[in-house]
């Protein structure tokens, strides 16, 4: 996990703050990965009670989770205040006049909080499901973040996440771009076990998108968050420099003129054991006195 230390947390915050101010829908890749995560969730039987969306953005995932688990209480966590405000507005109940007059409830409330997903303002063992779509790869200390998720989940709780993997944006790397690091699937699996989770299941797939121009491709990458390496180039990019990058990228276009961009997407889920390990690494051991002879348990 050492390559993640190349990430600059302050740059991550600034880039996502800029992204939150942009109008328009989230990028296609965010919604597509979310859709595939929801398909994975269909295979899991769980009554979560309380759900947290870690890195909830503008709240689209919260709406999907509320539809899937209408009886659950939901919490959205996002680092950026503008995103949290947008998410809270998205999940606010929209009731008609008759429902308001009757005082009808629209179900459990959804609360959105501005916080770091690696330092959750949540009680220990308070969650049934921790859900995170394409946020973990922006964390510079993944083991600590997973440990915090484990702390907040109750015994028997489930964590489910997606993250960009090592081959993401490989075409830009081949063109000479100094790319931010992305985690390896096996390292994430090891980190889950190290954090105290049980039965981790890791999966990976590649999603290829094509763009009509290098300019459209670069705009999509910038909308995803940009480059948050500590040793990245500082300052604004000149128009000449941008044109140079567009020419490099366009050189890899296919015969029909479209340009490919690869995303390696990692999916992971794991359970919190019924006997939950404490933050200091110890586990609670229960001792029971055997019943007297001849007495049934």
Secondary structure, DSSP 8 states (H G I E B T S, - for coil): -GGGGGB-HHHHHHHHHHHHHS-S---HHHHHHHHHHHHHHTT-----SEEEEET-TTSHHHHHHHHH-TTSEEEEEES-HHHHHHHHHHHS----HHHHHHT---SS-EEEEE--TTS--S-TT-EEEEEEES-GGG-S-HHHHHHHHHHHEEEEEEEEEEEEBTTTTHHHHHTT------B-HHHHHHHHHHHTEEEEEEEEEEEEEEESSHHHHHHHHHHHT---BTTS--S---HHHHHHHHHHHHTT--TTS-EEEEEEEEEEEEEE-SS-B-TTS-B---------TT---
